[in-house]
Amino acid sequence: MVVYFPTSKPWRIPSSELGGVEVRIEHSLNEKEKDFVAKRRNSVLESLQKLQIHCSQNEGPNIALLGSGGGQRAMEPDWSTKLETVKDKIIQRLNGPGVSWTDAYDKLKEYYGKDIFSMTDVWAAMFITNYVKEIDERTITDHWDQQSKDPFPIYTVIDKHCKQHKDGDPWFEITPYEAGYSLTGAFVETSSFGSQFENGRKIKNQPEIDMLYLQALCGSVLADGVEILKFLWERIKEFLHHFLHERETGMFGETSKEDQCYQVLMDLVDMNLSVLNEKDPSDLDESIRTKLNKLTGGKYQLVFQDKKLNLTDKEAAKQFMTQYTEDVCNDLSHCFSFWPFDIWTRIFICMDLWIWGRNYNFLHHMKDEAVPSTLLETETRDYEDGGLLLNSPYFSVLRKERDIDLIISLDFSDDLDPFTTVKEAAEMCKELNIPFPEVNIPSEDVKKPKDFYVFKDQNTPTVIHIPLFNMVNYDIEAWRNKYATFQHPYSAEMFTDLMEIAGKNITNNKDRLLEQIRLAIGPKIY
């Protein structure tokens, strides 16, 4: 349940000539969000009355429900009204055949047609489809039209540059109506997120992001740099293998010379994997150089011709392979730019440069003192899984204008300390002067967490923290190992078991949850 009150009317810059799209800079809520919240308040009050919680419309608590873990699996419609039906549909889908590599590749080609292509597009088409066994091509606005009986959804990611350099505002939210920087108060219509802007005016349309891409954006946390690279290269190798098989069966009808280009790319994948596995790639290096020399007529030569790869120095080996991979792709591209060969060289270079979530910056070249200068300067911004900074979406609901009374955090972080997210949220809020209760955890609870915690102070929202795996669930380590952050696709059985555990955390604590809702009742100021 999430209910918000309206605040002051926002200031807007002049609309653009392309469809009247506007950039909005103001600490207020979108008008459509206000309207939705006002309508939802009535249904929430009816639900509270059924639970024997009585209050006037002016006293109803504003409640935020936070979810973390498995962002790509957390975007199902009608979950609040038809939970059993939703669960059955998911189980049926997970038991199904999944997405064919041909359909996934077609989706990849569609993403490639955008102005800006990054590893998030690859992750969506090649990996998320494998996890969720579907290609959800609805936009978030379409998605919301079909699930508007659910609580208002807020998806969160972070701005990579702001996170790395600790300047600007890293907290970025995407709702059915707006996308933008939560704490700065700078937003654009969600349908235009990703389009090109100049000084607040849209100058070039790009397709609205779909749910598959949004799943990739929110669910691309890199649990381990080396392991994720291995996983990515293996999946790319699998796609190349299928692609080459289709070529051999005559689907594409290309020439043998072009087949040799793909063989170079296959060798390049294997060479990257060899280096990641700390194995000598000399044979692959020789094969690549020989084939490349033959294909280009000796016109292009790889750098590092006389340098040796030092596998004992991991950072040096990484830099070597980054330059090596880029040089091979560039040399091939100089001679061969036919479709669909160019998409693969583009993917390899994105892998090399580790470009994720790159989109046009809707704040580019705006002039506004309320916005950190770092957000105004660049034409593009890179967005990543919020879990890389804080694996729970506190900062979108902590916006003052959302006026949240009670936060219920259903937390799962693959961490030895099940209180990492709530403790880090408290520390960050202290630094940013955002009201948040003091978080004190008994030392013995870190290894043996209970299934319900309440943190509250004066003039702060109450925070309920429910660790997914806890002593009530008994074998914590076994569950953590089974449901790691970097997790291969869930089976129907894994999903059923997980839903049972999550459900018990709520039913076992129903009375305590209701008590905190009662305590959150109080008059509101409009």
C-alpha positions in Angstrom: 0.0 0.0 0.0 1.4 3.4 -1.0 -0.7 6.5 -0.5 0.6 10.0 -1.1 -0.7 13.5 -0.5 -0.6 16.3 -3.1 1.9 19.1 -2.7 2.5 22.4 -4.4 2.1 22.9 -8.1 5.4 22.4 -10.0 7.2 24.9 -12.2 7.8 23.8 -15.8 10.1 24.9 -18.5 8.5 25.7 -21.9 7.4 22.5 -23.7 9.3 21.3 -26.8 8.1 21.3 -30.3 8.2 17.5 -30.4 4.9 16.5 -28.8 4.9 19.0 -25.9 7.3 17.0 -23.8 8.6 18.9 -20.7 11.5 18.7 -18.3 10.2 19.4 -14.8 12.5 20.7 -12.0 10.7 20.9 -8.7 10.4 19.1 -5.4 6.8 18.0 -6.0 4.9 15.0 -7.3 3.7 14.5 -10.8 0.0 15.6 -11.2 -1.0 12.1 -12.4 0.7 10.5 -9.4 -1.3 12.8 -7.1 -4.5 11.9 -8.8 -3.8 8.2 -8.6 -2.9 8.4 -4.9 -6.0 10.4 -4.1 -8.2 7.6 -5.7 -6.2 4.8 -4.1 -6.7 6.4 -0.7 -10.3 5.3 -0.6 -9.6 1.7 -1.4 -6.8 1.6 1.2 -9.1 3.0 3.9 -11.7 0.3 3.0 -9.1 -2.4 3.4 -8.0 -1.0 6.7 -11.6 -1.0 7.9 -11.9 -4.7 7.0 -8.8 -5.3 9.2 -10.5 -3.4 12.1 -8.3 -0.4 11.7 -10.6 2.7 11.7 -9.5 6.2 10.7 -10.6 9.2 8.8 -9.3 10.0 5.3 -7.2 12.8 6.8 -5.6 10.3 9.2 -4.8 7.4 6.9 -1.2 6.4 7.0 1.1 6.7 3.9 2.7 3.3 3.5 5.6 2.3 1.3 6.4 -1.4 0.5 10.1 -2.0 -0.5 11.3 -5.0 -2.4 14.8 -6.0 -3.1 16.6 -8.9 -4.8 16.0 -10.3 -8.3 14.8 -7.1 -10.0 14.1 -8.9 -13.3 11.7 -11.2 -11.5 9.8 -8.5 -9.6 7.6 -6.9 -12.2 4.4 -8.9 -12.3 1.0 -7.2 -12.8 -2.0 -7.7 -10.5 0.1 -9.0 -7.6 -1.9 -7.2 -5.0 -5.3 -8.3 -6.1 -4.8 -11.7 -7.8 -1.7 -13.1 -6.1 -2.6 -16.8 -6.5 -3.4 -16.3 -10.2 -0.1 -14.4 -10.7 1.8 -17.2 -8.9 0.2 -19.9 -11.1 1.1 -18.0 -14.3 4.7 -17.6 -13.2 5.0 -21.3 -12.4 3.5 -22.2 -15.8 5.9 -19.9 -17.6 8.9 -21.2 -15.7 7.9 -24.7 -16.6 7.6 -23.7 -20.2 10.2 -23.9 -23.0 11.5 -20.3 -22.7 12.5 -17.9 -25.4 14.2 -19.2 -28.5 17.6 -17.8 -29.4 16.1 -16.6 -32.7 13.5 -14.5 -30.9 16.1 -13.2 -28.5 18.4 -12.3 -31.3 15.5 -10.5 -33.1 15.0 -8.5 -30.0 18.7 -7.7 -29.8 18.5 -6.4 -33.4 15.6 -4.1 -32.4 17.6 -2.6 -29.5 20.6 -2.2 -31.9 18.5 0.2 -34.0 18.5 2.8 -31.2 20.9 5.7 -31.3 22.7 4.3 -28.2 23.5 0.7 -27.6 25.0 -0.8 -24.4 25.5 -3.9 -22.5 22.1 -3.4 -20.9 20.5 -4.1 -24.3 22.6 -7.3 -24.5 21.7 -8.3 -21.0 18.0 -7.8 -21.7 17.9 -9.8 -24.9 20.4 -12.6 -24.1 20.1 -13.0 -20.4 16.9 -11.6 -18.9 14.9 -13.6 -21.5 16.7 -16.7 -20.2 15.7 -15.8 -16.6 12.1 -14.9 -17.0 11.3 -17.0 -20.1 9.4 -14.2 -21.9 10.0 -11.0 -23.9 7.8 -8.4 -22.3 7.5 -5.7 -24.9 5.0 -3.6 -23.1 6.2 -0.1 -22.1 6.0 0.8 -18.4 3.0 3.1 -19.2 1.2 0.2 -21.0 2.2 -2.1 -18.1 0.7 0.4 -15.6 -2.6 0.7 -17.5 -3.1 -3.0 -17.0 -2.2 -3.1 -13.3 -3.5 0.2 -12.0 -5.2 -1.5 -9.1 -1.8 -2.3 -7.6 0.1 0.1 -5.4 2.0 2.8 -7.3 5.2 1.3 -8.7 8.5 3.0 -8.5 11.6 1.3 -10.1 15.0 2.5 -9.0 18.4 2.6 -10.6 21.5 4.7 -10.0 23.5 7.2 -12.0 26.9 5.5 -12.4 29.0 8.7 -12.7 27.4 10.2 -9.6 27.9 7.0 -7.7 31.6 6.7 -8.6 32.6 10.3 -8.2 30.3 11.0 -5.3 28.9 14.2 -6.9 25.4 15.1 -8.1 22.5 12.8 -7.3 22.9 9.1 -7.8 19.3 8.1 -7.0 17.2 7.8 -10.2 13.6 6.6 -10.2 11.3 5.4 -13.0 7.5 5.5 -12.5 4.6 5.1 -15.0 4.5 8.9 -15.4 8.0 10.3 -14.8 11.7 9.3 -14.7 14.3 11.4 -13.0 16.5 12.2 -10.1 14.7 11.6 -6.8 16.6 14.0 -4.5 17.4 16.7 -7.0 13.8 16.9 -8.2 14.5 16.8 -12.0 12.1 14.7 -14.1 11.0 14.0 -17.6 8.0 12.0 -18.9 8.8 8.3 -18.7 7.7 7.9 -22.4 10.5 10.3 -23.3 13.2 8.8 -21.1 16.0 7.9 -23.5 15.1 10.5 -26.1 17.6 13.2 -26.9 17.2 16.6 -25.2 19.0 20.0 -25.5 18.4 22.7 -22.9 15.2 21.0 -21.8 13.7 20.6 -25.2 13.4 17.2 -26.9 15.2 17.3 -30.2 15.0 13.6 -31.2 12.7 10.8 -30.3 13.9 7.4 -29.2 11.6 4.4 -28.6 10.1 4.3 -25.1 11.9 1.7 -23.0 10.0 -1.6 -22.7 9.6 -3.8 -19.6 12.3 -6.2 -20.8 14.8 -3.4 -20.9 13.6 -2.0 -17.6 14.1 -5.5 -16.1 17.6 -5.5 -17.4 18.3 -2.0 -16.1 17.0 -2.9 -12.6 18.5 -6.4 -12.5 22.0 -6.1 -13.8 24.0 -6.1 -10.5 27.4 -7.6 -11.0 28.0 -9.9 -8.0 31.5 -10.7 -9.1 33.4 -9.0 -11.9 35.3 -12.0 -13.1 32.4 -14.5 -12.8 29.9 -12.1 -14.6 32.4 -11.7 -17.4 32.8 -15.4 -17.8 29.0 -15.8 -17.8 28.6 -13.0 -20.4 31.3 -14.4 -22.7 29.8 -18.0 -22.5 26.4 -16.7 -23.4 27.7 -14.7 -26.3 29.6 -17.8 -27.5 26.4 -19.8 -27.3 24.6 -17.1 -29.5 27.5 -17.1 -32.0 27.4 -20.8 -32.2 23.7 -20.8 -33.0 24.2 -18.0 -35.5 27.0 -19.9 -37.3 24.9 -23.0 -37.4 22.1 -21.1 -39.1 24.6 -19.8 -41.6 25.9 -23.3 -42.3 22.3 -24.5 -43.0 21.9 -21.8 -45.6 19.6 -19.4 -43.6 21.8 -16.4 -44.4 23.5 -17.4 -47.6 26.8 -15.5 -46.8 30.2 -16.1 -48.3 32.9 -18.2 -46.8 35.1 -15.1 -46.2 32.4 -13.7 -44.0 32.3 -17.1 -42.1 36.0 -16.6 -41.4 35.2 -13.3 -39.8 32.8 -15.1 -37.4 35.5 -17.7 -36.7 37.8 -14.9 -35.6 35.1 -13.6 -33.2 34.7 -17.1 -31.8 38.4 -17.4 -31.2 38.3 -13.9 -29.6 35.6 -15.1 -27.2 37.6 -18.2 -26.3 40.7 -16.1 -25.8 38.9 -13.8 -23.4 37.6 -16.8 -21.5 41.1 -18.3 -21.4 42.5 -15.2 -19.8 39.7 -15.0 -17.3 40.4 -18.6 -16.4 44.2 -17.8 -16.2 45.0 -20.2 -19.0 47.6 -19.5 -21.7 45.8 -18.2 -24.8 48.9 -18.3 -27.2 47.3 -20.8 -29.6 44.2 -18.6 -29.9 46.3 -15.5 -30.3 48.2 -17.1 -33.2 45.0 -18.3 -34.8 43.4 -14.9 -34.6 46.5 -13.2 -36.0 46.8 -15.7 -38.9 43.1 -15.4 -39.9 43.1 -11.7 -39.5 46.2 -11.3 -41.6 44.6 -13.4 -44.3 41.3 -11.6 -44.2 42.7 -8.1 -44.3 45.5 -8.9 -46.7 48.0 -7.8 -44.1 46.7 -4.3 -44.1 46.0 -4.1 -40.4 48.3 -5.3 -37.6 47.3 -5.8 -33.9 49.0 -3.8 -31.3 51.0 -5.5 -28.6 52.7 -7.5 -31.3 55.9 -7.8 -29.3 54.4 -7.7 -25.8 53.8 -10.7 -23.7 50.6 -11.3 -21.8 51.2 -11.5 -18.1 48.6 -13.8 -16.6 49.9 -13.4 -13.1 49.0 -9.7 -13.1 45.2 -9.7 -13.3 44.8 -6.0 -13.9 47.5 -5.9 -16.6 45.9 -9.0 -18.3 42.5 -7.3 -18.2 43.9 -4.1 -19.8 45.8 -6.3 -22.4 42.6 -8.1 -23.4 40.5 -4.9 -23.5 42.9 -3.3 -26.0 43.4 -6.6 -27.9 39.6 -7.2 -28.3 39.0 -3.6 -29.4 41.8 -3.8 -32.0 40.5 -7.1 -33.5 37.0 -5.7 -33.8 38.2 -2.4 -35.3 40.4 -4.2 -37.8 37.6 -6.4 -38.9 35.1 -3.5 -39.1 37.5 -1.5 -41.3 37.2 -4.3 -43.9 33.8 -5.8 -43.3 30.8 -3.7 -42.2 28.0 -6.0 -43.5 24.9 -6.8 -41.4 24.7 -8.6 -39.0 28.4 -8.8 -38.5 28.6 -5.2 -37.2 26.3 -5.9 -34.3 28.7 -8.5 -32.9 31.7 -6.2 -33.1 29.6 -3.5 -31.4 28.7 -6.0 -28.6 32.4 -7.0 -28.1 33.4 -3.3 -27.8 30.6 -2.6 -25.3 31.9 -5.6 -23.3 35.4 -4.2 -23.5 34.5 -0.7 -22.4 31.9 -2.1 -19.9 29.2 0.3 -21.0 25.9 -0.3 -19.2 22.6 1.6 -19.2 23.7 4.4 -21.5 21.0 6.8 -22.5 20.6 10.4 -23.6 20.7 12.9 -20.8 17.4 14.8 -20.7 19.2 17.5 -18.6 21.9 18.2 -21.2 22.9 21.9 -21.4 20.1 23.0 -19.2 20.8 26.1 -17.1 19.4 25.7 -13.6 21.1 26.3 -10.3 18.9 23.7 -8.6 20.5 20.9 -10.6 24.1 19.8 -9.8 26.4 20.9 -12.7 27.6 17.4 -13.3 24.1 16.4 -14.4 24.0 19.2 -17.0 27.2 18.8 -18.8 27.2 15.4 -20.6 25.1 14.4 -23.5 24.6 10.9 -22.1 24.4 9.3 -18.7 25.0 5.7 -17.6 22.4 4.0 -15.3 23.0 0.8 -13.3 21.2 -1.6 -10.9 20.6 0.3 -7.6 22.0 -2.6 -5.7 25.5 -1.5 -6.6 25.0 1.4 -4.1 22.2 0.4 -1.8 20.2 -2.8 -2.4 16.9 -1.5 -1.3 15.0 1.5 -2.9 14.7 3.7 0.2 15.5 7.0 -1.4 12.6 7.2 -3.8 10.1 6.8 -1.0 12.0 9.1 1.3 11.3 12.1 -1.0 9.7 14.7 1.4 6.8 15.2 -1.0 5.7 11.6 -0.7 5.2 12.1 3.0 5.7 8.4 4.0 4.7 7.4 7.5 5.6 3.7 7.4 8.2 1.8 5.3 7.9 -2.0 5.2 11.1 -3.4 3.8 11.0 -7.0 2.6 14.7 -7.3 2.3 16.9 -9.8 0.7 20.5 -8.9 0.2 23.1 -11.6 -0.5 25.3 -10.4 2.4 26.6 -12.0 5.5 24.9 -9.1 7.4 21.1 -9.2 6.8 20.9 -5.6 8.1 23.3 -4.0 5.6 20.6 -2.2 3.6 18.8 -0.6 6.6 22.1 0.4 8.3 23.5 1.9 5.1 20.2 3.7 4.5 20.4 5.2 8.0 24.0 6.3 7.5 23.3 7.9 4.1 20.3 9.7 5.4 22.3 11.1 8.2 24.8 12.5 5.7 22.0 14.0 3.6 20.0 15.3 6.5 17.0 13.1 5.6 14.8 12.0 8.5 15.4 8.4 9.3 15.2 6.4 12.5 18.2 5.3 14.5 19.1 1.7 13.6 20.5 -0.3 16.5 21.0 -4.1 16.0 22.0 -6.5 18.8 25.3 -8.0 17.8 24.0 -11.6 18.2 21.2 -10.9 15.6 23.6 -10.4 12.7 24.2 -14.1 12.5 20.8 -15.1 13.9 18.3 -12.6 12.6 14.7 -12.6 13.7 11.9 -12.2 11.2 10.6 -8.7 12.3 12.3 -5.5 13.3 10.9 -2.0 14.0 12.9 1.2 13.9 11.3 4.5 14.9 12.1 8.0 16.2 10.3 11.2 16.5 9.7 13.1 13.2 10.9 10.1 11.1 9.0 7.4 9.2 8.7 4.1 11.0 10.8 1.4 9.3 9.9 -2.3 9.5 12.7 -4.5 8.4 11.9 -8.2 7.5 14.9 -10.2 6.5 13.8 -12.8 3.9 15.9 -15.6 5.5 15.9 -15.6 9.3 15.9 -17.9 12.3 12.2 -18.7 11.9 13.1 -20.1 8.5 15.8 -22.2 10.3 18.7 -23.0 7.9 19.7 -19.5 6.8 23.0 -20.5 5.0 21.3 -23.2 2.9 18.6 -20.7 1.7 21.3 -18.0 1.0 23.3 -20.5 -1.1 20.2 -21.6 -3.0 19.1 -18.1 -3.8 22.3 -16.2 -4.4 22.3 -12.8 -6.0 24.0 -14.0 -9.1 21.5 -16.8 -9.7 20.7 -18.8 -12.7 17.1 -19.0 -13.8 14.7 -20.1 -11.1 12.9 -23.4 -11.5 9.2 -23.6 -10.8 10.1 -25.5 -7.6 12.5 -22.8 -6.5 9.9 -20.1 -7.1 7.3 -22.0 -5.1 9.6 -22.5 -2.2 10.7 -18.9 -2.2 7.1 -17.6 -2.3 6.2 -19.9 0.7 9.1 -18.5 2.8 8.2 -14.9 1.9 4.5 -15.5 2.6 5.3 -16.9 6.1 7.3 -13.8 6.9 4.0 -11.9 6.5 1.5 -14.3 8.0 3.7 -14.9 11.0 3.9 -11.2 11.7 0.4 -10.1 10.7 -0.5 -8.8 14.2 2.7 -6.9 14.6 2.3 -5.3 11.1 -1.2 -4.2 11.9 -0.1 -2.7 15.2 2.5 -0.6 13.4 -0.1 0.5 10.9 -2.4 1.6 13.7 0.4 3.5 15.4 1.1 5.3 12.0 -2.4 6.8 11.9 -2.4 10.5 12.5 -3.6 13.9 11.1 -2.1 15.0 7.8 -1.3 18.6 6.6 -2.5 19.3 3.1 
